[in-house]
Amino acid sequence: MLDRRKFVAASLSGAALASFVPAAAWGAADTEKRFVFLIQRGAADGLATLAPTGDPDFLRARGGMATEALAGNKLDSFFTLHANMPEAAKLFAQRQASFVHAVASGYRERSHFDGQNILESGGNRPYARKDGWMNRLLTLLPEGRTKAIAVAPSVPLALRGAVPVSSYEQSRLAAPKEDLMRRVEMLYAEDPQLATLWEDAIRTDMMAGKPKGPQRGGAAAGKMAAGLMRGGDGARVLMLESAGWDTHSAQRGRLGGRLKQLDAFIAALHTELGAHWKNTLLIVATEFGRTVAFNGTQGTDHGTASAAMMFGGGLNRPGKVRADWPGLAAPRLLDGRDLAPTARFEDMVAGALAHHYRLERARVRRTLFPDFT
């Protein structure tokens, strides 16, 4: 039979109390470096997000659906960022953003679950590893500087492992009555373990803040993420999940809406972090890309290579689109339908984090991606 302490502690993440108190606890952090990873679950179309408008085969392959790409934000003579990402384009012009195209993990099949598993675990085959590369990153940081949190209902695979981390999800329910909060606080005060858990949970919720007025969606998420990372006891490694990127039909409107929210998130994170932005690295990536050609329902099917984004105040080679472009002519497509990958996700992440934390690149890659080939 569970004793009172075990029962109440377990209930924090599974019963009604969890609707307004996050199951999150951590110690102090003393590093100024911050890292945020946002995964686009569902396979985002990198060819629409960061369109290779300088490639005539792109225009031929997508026909009338390429019209919106031509109306986007030109980054250079070859690549155009989607029109719904003007704030990201501004950061690129200010040398606080960079992009990598034709990038993919080592996964070559078309299952979302398997692709996301490899992207998060950093393994060389699905379900071969039980821990994630973000948790292994924490082992490279000095002791006391590994405070990490996932903005998700539970800890995603990328952050699971030997180093303890926490998860946080804001409640959509009305706030509890103050009298109830006082009674729970008095109850927990009798138990040192529960009292500490309660205090940390309340502090987390206060740091995250609540959306006010019209601020919703990406803007609210960016503000919340910044709140969780501010201050001496804020998180220093943070993961967020964004769903809705699987655009098998009616892609134009659906993808445009997701990109608008992503742009609002990036802008809010940049603004709300303020002076901390210069010590922040944000990586945005997806499990795989989508087909070059549209299908009969004006959507795209599961593909291979896509585009990844990096933002921050101290990037390596900022203001550039890095791409060993494979071309989109029919003979150059992978399996006759996909953008062929010419860059590895694992190599991109290892290089970015090595630069961010001033660590040896080979050591970072070896630790985060021990199965990398």
C-alpha positions in Angstrom: 0.0 0.0 0.0 1.3 3.5 -0.8 2.0 5.8 2.1 0.7 9.3 2.2 3.9 10.9 0.8 4.2 8.5 -2.2 0.5 8.8 -3.0 0.3 12.6 -3.0 3.6 13.0 -4.9 2.4 10.6 -7.6 -0.9 12.3 -7.8 0.7 15.7 -8.7 1.1 14.5 -12.3 -1.9 12.4 -12.7 -4.9 13.7 -10.8 -6.9 17.0 -10.5 -4.1 18.8 -8.7 -1.9 18.5 -11.7 -4.4 20.7 -13.6 -3.0 23.8 -11.9 0.4 22.7 -10.4 3.1 21.5 -12.7 5.1 18.4 -11.6 8.5 20.3 -11.8 11.3 20.6 -9.3 15.0 21.6 -9.7 18.0 23.1 -8.1 19.8 26.4 -8.8 21.5 27.1 -12.1 24.6 29.3 -12.5 25.4 29.3 -16.2 24.2 32.1 -18.5 24.1 29.8 -21.6 20.6 28.8 -22.7 19.6 26.2 -25.2 16.1 25.7 -26.6 15.1 22.9 -28.9 11.7 23.0 -30.7 10.6 19.9 -32.5 8.1 20.3 -35.4 6.1 17.0 -35.0 4.5 15.8 -38.2 7.3 16.4 -40.8 7.4 20.1 -41.8 7.8 20.9 -45.5 11.2 22.6 -45.7 10.7 23.3 -49.4 7.8 25.6 -48.6 9.3 27.0 -45.4 12.6 27.9 -47.0 11.9 27.7 -50.7 14.8 27.3 -53.2 13.3 29.8 -55.6 16.6 30.1 -57.4 16.2 26.5 -58.6 14.1 26.4 -61.8 13.2 22.8 -61.1 11.4 23.9 -57.9 9.1 26.2 -59.8 8.4 23.5 -62.4 7.7 20.8 -59.8 5.3 22.8 -57.7 3.7 24.9 -60.4 1.0 27.2 -59.2 1.7 26.2 -55.6 5.0 27.9 -55.8 3.4 31.3 -56.1 3.4 31.9 -52.4 7.1 31.0 -52.2 7.9 33.8 -54.6 6.1 36.3 -52.4 8.2 35.5 -49.4 11.2 37.1 -47.7 14.3 36.7 -50.0 17.3 35.7 -47.9 19.8 35.6 -50.8 19.8 35.0 -54.5 18.6 31.4 -54.1 16.5 30.9 -51.0 13.3 32.6 -49.9 11.7 32.3 -46.4 8.0 31.9 -46.2 6.0 35.2 -46.2 4.5 34.3 -42.8 7.9 34.4 -41.1 8.8 38.2 -41.3 10.3 38.3 -37.8 12.6 35.4 -38.5 13.7 37.1 -41.7 14.5 40.2 -39.7 16.7 38.2 -37.3 18.4 36.7 -40.3 19.2 40.2 -41.7 20.5 41.1 -38.2 22.8 38.1 -38.3 20.9 36.4 -35.5 19.6 33.5 -37.5 20.9 30.8 -39.9 19.3 28.0 -41.8 20.4 24.6 -42.9 18.7 23.0 -45.9 18.6 19.5 -47.3 19.2 18.2 -43.8 18.0 14.9 -42.3 18.8 12.4 -39.6 19.9 8.9 -40.7 16.3 7.7 -40.9 15.2 6.8 -44.4 11.7 5.4 -43.9 8.3 7.2 -43.6 7.0 6.6 -40.1 6.4 9.7 -38.0 6.9 7.6 -34.8 10.1 6.0 -35.9 11.5 9.2 -37.4 10.8 11.2 -34.2 12.3 8.4 -32.1 15.6 8.7 -34.0 15.5 12.5 -34.1 15.1 12.5 -30.3 17.3 9.5 -29.2 20.1 10.3 -31.6 20.4 6.6 -32.3 20.9 4.8 -35.6 17.7 2.8 -35.6 14.3 3.3 -34.0 13.9 2.3 -30.4 17.5 1.2 -30.0 18.1 3.8 -27.3 16.1 4.7 -24.2 17.8 8.0 -23.6 18.0 11.2 -25.6 20.7 13.4 -27.0 19.6 16.4 -25.0 20.0 14.5 -21.7 23.4 13.4 -22.8 24.3 17.0 -23.5 23.7 17.7 -19.8 26.5 15.4 -18.9 28.9 17.7 -20.7 27.9 20.8 -18.7 29.5 21.6 -15.3 27.7 20.2 -12.2 25.0 22.6 -11.1 24.5 24.0 -14.6 22.2 21.3 -15.9 18.7 22.6 -15.1 16.5 21.3 -17.8 12.8 21.3 -18.5 10.4 20.2 -21.2 7.3 22.1 -22.0 5.2 19.0 -22.5 2.7 16.8 -20.6 5.7 14.4 -19.8 9.4 14.4 -20.5 10.0 13.7 -24.2 12.6 11.1 -25.2 15.2 13.7 -26.2 15.5 14.8 -22.5 15.2 11.3 -20.9 18.3 9.8 -19.4 20.6 9.7 -16.4 20.4 13.4 -15.6 17.1 14.3 -13.8 14.9 16.8 -15.7 11.3 18.1 -15.3 8.3 18.8 -17.5 5.7 21.6 -17.4 2.4 22.2 -19.0 0.2 25.1 -18.4 -3.4 24.5 -17.3 -6.3 25.6 -19.5 -8.7 25.5 -16.5 -9.7 28.3 -14.3 -7.4 29.1 -11.4 -8.2 27.4 -8.1 -9.6 29.3 -5.2 -7.1 30.9 -2.9 -8.5 29.1 0.1 -7.8 25.8 -1.5 -4.3 26.8 -2.3 -3.7 27.8 1.3 -5.1 24.6 2.7 -2.9 22.5 0.4 0.1 24.6 1.3 -0.6 24.0 5.0 -1.0 20.3 4.4 2.3 20.0 2.5 4.2 22.1 5.1 4.2 19.1 7.4 6.3 17.1 5.0 9.7 18.4 3.9 9.7 16.5 0.6 6.2 17.6 -0.4 6.8 21.2 0.9 9.8 21.5 -1.4 7.9 20.1 -4.4 5.0 22.4 -3.8 7.2 25.5 -3.5 9.1 24.6 -6.7 5.9 24.0 -8.6 4.4 27.3 -7.5 7.5 29.1 -8.5 7.6 27.4 -11.9 4.0 28.5 -12.6 4.8 32.1 -11.6 7.9 32.1 -13.8 5.9 30.8 -16.8 3.3 33.5 -16.3 -0.2 33.5 -17.9 -1.3 34.9 -21.3 -2.9 38.3 -21.0 -5.3 39.9 -23.4 -5.0 38.8 -27.1 -1.7 37.1 -26.6 -2.2 33.5 -27.5 -0.5 30.7 -29.5 3.1 31.2 -30.5 3.5 34.5 -28.8 2.2 33.2 -25.5 4.4 30.1 -25.8 7.5 32.3 -26.5 6.7 34.5 -23.5 6.2 31.4 -21.3 9.5 29.8 -22.5 11.4 33.0 -21.8 9.8 33.2 -18.3 11.0 29.7 -17.5 14.5 30.6 -18.5 14.9 34.0 -16.9 16.6 34.6 -13.5 19.2 32.8 -11.5 17.1 29.7 -10.9 15.6 29.5 -14.4 15.9 26.6 -16.8 19.0 26.6 -19.0 18.0 23.7 -21.3 14.4 23.7 -22.6 12.5 21.6 -25.1 9.1 22.4 -26.7 6.9 20.4 -29.0 4.9 21.9 -31.9 2.3 19.6 -33.6 0.2 20.0 -36.8 3.0 19.9 -39.4 1.6 16.8 -41.3 0.1 18.5 -44.3 -1.2 15.7 -46.5 -4.0 18.0 -47.8 -4.7 21.7 -48.1 -1.1 22.4 -47.2 -1.1 26.1 -48.2 -3.4 27.4 -45.5 -2.5 24.9 -42.9 1.3 25.3 -43.2 1.0 29.1 -43.4 -0.9 29.1 -40.1 1.7 27.0 -38.4 4.6 29.1 -39.7 2.8 32.3 -38.5 2.6 30.8 -35.0 6.3 29.7 -35.1 7.3 33.2 -36.2 5.4 34.7 -33.3 7.1 32.2 -30.9 10.6 33.2 -32.1 9.8 36.9 -31.9 8.4 36.6 -28.4 11.3 34.5 -27.2 13.7 37.0 -28.6 11.9 40.0 -27.1 11.2 38.5 -23.7 14.7 37.1 -23.1 16.1 40.6 -23.6 19.8 40.7 -22.7 19.8 36.9 -22.2 19.2 36.4 -26.0 22.9 36.9 -26.7 23.6 33.7 -24.7 20.7 31.7 -26.2 20.7 29.1 -29.0 17.3 28.0 -30.4 17.2 25.1 -32.9 14.0 24.2 -34.8 13.9 20.9 -36.6 11.5 18.2 -37.8 11.7 14.4 -38.2 11.8 14.4 -42.0 10.6 16.5 -45.0 7.9 16.1 -47.6 7.7 15.2 -51.2 8.8 17.7 -53.9 5.5 17.4 -55.9 2.1 18.1 -54.5 -0.5 15.3 -54.4 -4.1 15.3 -55.6 -5.4 17.0 -52.5 -3.1 20.0 -52.7 -0.9 18.5 -49.9 2.5 16.8 -49.8 3.3 13.3 -48.6 6.1 12.0 -46.4 9.6 12.8 -47.8 13.2 12.8 -46.6 15.3 16.0 -46.3 13.9 19.2 -44.9 15.1 22.6 -43.5 16.3 23.4 -40.0 16.5 26.8 -38.3 18.9 28.3 -35.7 18.4 31.5 -33.9 20.5 33.3 -31.2 22.8 36.2 -30.4 26.1 34.3 -30.8 25.6 31.9 -33.7 28.5 30.4 -35.7 28.2 31.7 -39.3 25.0 33.7 -38.8 23.0 35.3 -41.6 23.6 32.4 -44.0 21.8 29.5 -45.5 24.0 26.5 -45.5 23.2 24.0 -48.2 25.1 21.6 -50.4 22.1 21.9 -52.7 21.4 18.5 -54.5 19.0 20.0 -57.1 15.4 19.1 -57.8 15.6 17.8 -61.3 14.0 14.4 -61.6 17.2 12.3 -61.8 18.5 14.0 -58.6 15.5 13.2 -56.4 15.8 10.5 -53.8 13.5 7.6 -54.7 12.3 9.8 -57.6 10.2 12.0 -55.2 12.2 13.5 -52.3 14.7 16.2 -51.7 17.9 14.2 -51.2 19.7 14.9 -47.9 23.2 16.3 -48.1 23.6 17.3 -44.4 23.1 15.3 -41.3 21.0 16.6 -38.4 23.4 15.1 -35.9 26.4 16.9 -37.4 24.5 20.2 -37.5 23.4 19.9 -33.8 26.9 18.8 -32.6 28.5 21.7 -34.4 26.1 24.3 -33.1 26.2 23.1 -29.5 30.0 22.8 -29.5 30.2 26.5 -30.7 27.6 27.6 -28.2 29.2 26.0 -25.1 32.8 26.3 -26.3 33.3 22.6 -26.3 35.4 20.3 -28.5 33.2 19.4 -31.5 34.3 15.8 -31.7 33.6 15.3 -28.0 30.1 16.8 -28.4 29.3 14.6 -31.3 30.7 11.5 -29.7 28.7 12.1 -26.5 25.4 13.2 -28.0 25.4 10.8 -31.0 27.5 7.8 -30.1 25.9 5.8 -32.9 26.7 8.5 -35.5 28.2 7.1 -38.7 
